[in-house]
Amino acid sequence: MDLKQVLELVIRWAKEVGDIQLSYFRGKDLGIQTKSNVYDVVTRADKESEAFLLDKIQTHFPGHAVLGEESGAHAGTAAYRWVIDPLDGTNNYSQGLPVFTVSIALQYREETLLGVVYAPYLQELYTALKGEGACFNGDPIRVAEKTDLAHSVLATGFPYDKDVNPDNNASNLAAILPSIRGVRRMGSAAYDLCGVAAGWLDGYWELALQPWDMCAGALIVQEAGGIVCRFREGRGISIVAGNGRIVEKIREKIQ
C-alpha cells in the first residue's frame, strides 16, 4: 500500500464524517442513548459516523479487520486492522460543546502506521504516518519543550465507572495539581493527545482508555517527537504522554 495515498483518502473520510456530525450538532435530533451506564452516552451521529467508516473501509480495503467503538471487532483476512472512534467526546457533543473528534488509525500486525484525528467544529486536522512526522492542518508539529511541572499545563480525564470504582483518577489529580500551572479536562482523549503533539498541552495522563480512544493520537504524539507510555496494569489502557522529561515528572506524581 502507498500510505501517503491512503492518508489522503482517510482525510477525506474524516471530513465527510465531520459533516455528518455537524449536521446534528446543537440540534434536537441527537437520539441520545446510554451504554455501560448513565455517564456513557451514544448519539445518532456516533452510529452514522461509524457506519459510514465501515462502509468506506470495506469498499476500499476488503479483508481488512476493523475495531470500532460502537460495533466492536470485525474480523478480516489480512494483517491490517483499522481502529476507529467515530465520535470521541460524545459527552461534549451531546451537551453542545465543540471539542469532539473523529479518530482513525491503521495498523499492520499491531503496529500503528497511520493516524488521523479531525475536530470538525474547530476545523483542526491532525495527521501522522509512521516515520514521516506529524502535522496540524498540513504543517509540521512538535511536542512542547518544557521540562518542569510548575510551568506546565496538563490534560487528563476520568473513567466511566468513576462512581463505583475508587480507582477513578481523583487521587492522581489531587497529587499532581499543586505542582502544575494548570489542568484541563477537554473531554476527548484523541484531542488531548493531539494537543500534546502540537504543543498546546505540555502533557497528558488518563486511566482506563480503550484502543480506539488513543491509537491514532498516540502515533501523532510519537511522530511529533513525544512519547506515550503505559503507567498502570489492570486498569484498561492507562497512559502518560508528553516529551520524555515531562513524562518522567508526571510519573513521579501519579500511580
Secondary structure in CASP SS format (residue, H / E / C, confidence):
PFRMAT SS
TARGET T0000
AUTHOR 0000-0000-0000
METHOD secondary structure of the structure
MODEL  1
M C 1.00
D C 1.00
L H 1.00
K H 1.00
Q H 1.00
V H 1.00
L H 1.00
E H 1.00
L H 1.00
V H 1.00
I H 1.00
R H 1.00
W H 1.00
A H 1.00
K H 1.00
E H 1.00
V H 1.00
G H 1.00
D H 1.00
I H 1.00
Q H 1.00
L H 1.00
S H 1.00
Y H 1.00
F C 1.00
R C 1.00
G C 1.00
K C 1.00
D C 1.00
L C 1.00
G C 1.00
I C 1.00
Q E 1.00
T E 1.00
K C 1.00
S C 1.00
N C 1.00
V C 1.00
Y C 1.00
D C 1.00
V E 1.00
V E 1.00
T C 1.00
R H 1.00
A H 1.00
D H 1.00
K H 1.00
E H 1.00
S H 1.00
E H 1.00
A H 1.00
F H 1.00
L H 1.00
L H 1.00
D H 1.00
K H 1.00
I H 1.00
Q H 1.00
T H 1.00
H H 1.00
F C 1.00
P C 1.00
G C 1.00
H C 1.00
A E 1.00
V E 1.00
L E 1.00
G E 1.00
E C 1.00
E C 1.00
S C 1.00
G E 1.00
A E 1.00
H E 1.00
A C 1.00
G C 1.00
T C 1.00
A C 1.00
A C 1.00
Y E 1.00
R E 1.00
W E 1.00
V E 1.00
I E 1.00
D E 1.00
P E 1.00
L E 1.00
D E 1.00
G C 1.00
T H 1.00
N H 1.00
N H 1.00
Y H 1.00
S H 1.00
Q H 1.00
G C 1.00
L C 1.00
P C 1.00
V C 1.00
F C 1.00
T E 1.00
V E 1.00
S E 1.00
I E 1.00
A E 1.00
L E 1.00
Q E 1.00
Y E 1.00
R C 1.00
E C 1.00
E E 1.00
T E 1.00
L E 1.00
L E 1.00
G E 1.00
V E 1.00
V E 1.00
Y E 1.00
A E 1.00
P C 1.00
Y C 1.00
L C 1.00
Q C 1.00
E E 1.00
L E 1.00
Y E 1.00
T E 1.00
A E 1.00
L E 1.00
K C 1.00
G C 1.00
E C 1.00
G E 1.00
A E 1.00
C E 1.00
F E 1.00
N C 1.00
G C 1.00
D E 1.00
P E 1.00
I C 1.00
R C 1.00
V C 1.00
A C 1.00
E C 1.00
K C 1.00
T C 1.00
D C 1.00
L H 1.00
A H 1.00
H H 1.00
S C 1.00
V E 1.00
L E 1.00
A E 1.00
T C 1.00
G C 1.00
F C 1.00
P C 1.00
Y C 1.00
D C 1.00
K C 1.00
D C 1.00
V C 1.00
N C 1.00
P C 1.00
D C 1.00
N C 1.00
N C 1.00
A H 1.00
S H 1.00
N H 1.00
L H 1.00
A H 1.00
A H 1.00
I H 1.00
L H 1.00
P H 1.00
S H 1.00
I C 1.00
R C 1.00
G E 1.00
V E 1.00
R E 1.00
R C 1.00
M C 1.00
G C 1.00
S C 1.00
A H 1.00
A H 1.00
Y H 1.00
D H 1.00
L H 1.00
C H 1.00
G H 1.00
V H 1.00
A H 1.00
A H 1.00
G C 1.00
W C 1.00
L C 1.00
D C 1.00
G E 1.00
Y E 1.00
W E 1.00
E E 1.00
L E 1.00
A E 1.00
L E 1.00
Q C 1.00
P H 1.00
W H 1.00
D H 1.00
M H 1.00
C H 1.00
A H 1.00
G H 1.00
A H 1.00
L H 1.00
I H 1.00
V H 1.00
Q H 1.00
E H 1.00
A C 1.00
G C 1.00
G C 1.00
I E 1.00
V E 1.00
C E 1.00
R E 1.00
F E 1.00
R E 1.00
E C 1.00
G C 1.00
R C 1.00
G C 1.00
I E 1.00
S E 1.00
I E 1.00
V E 1.00
A E 1.00
G E 1.00
N C 1.00
G H 1.00
R H 1.00
I H 1.00
V H 1.00
E H 1.00
K H 1.00
I H 1.00
R H 1.00
E H 1.00
K H 1.00
I C 1.00
Q C 1.00
END
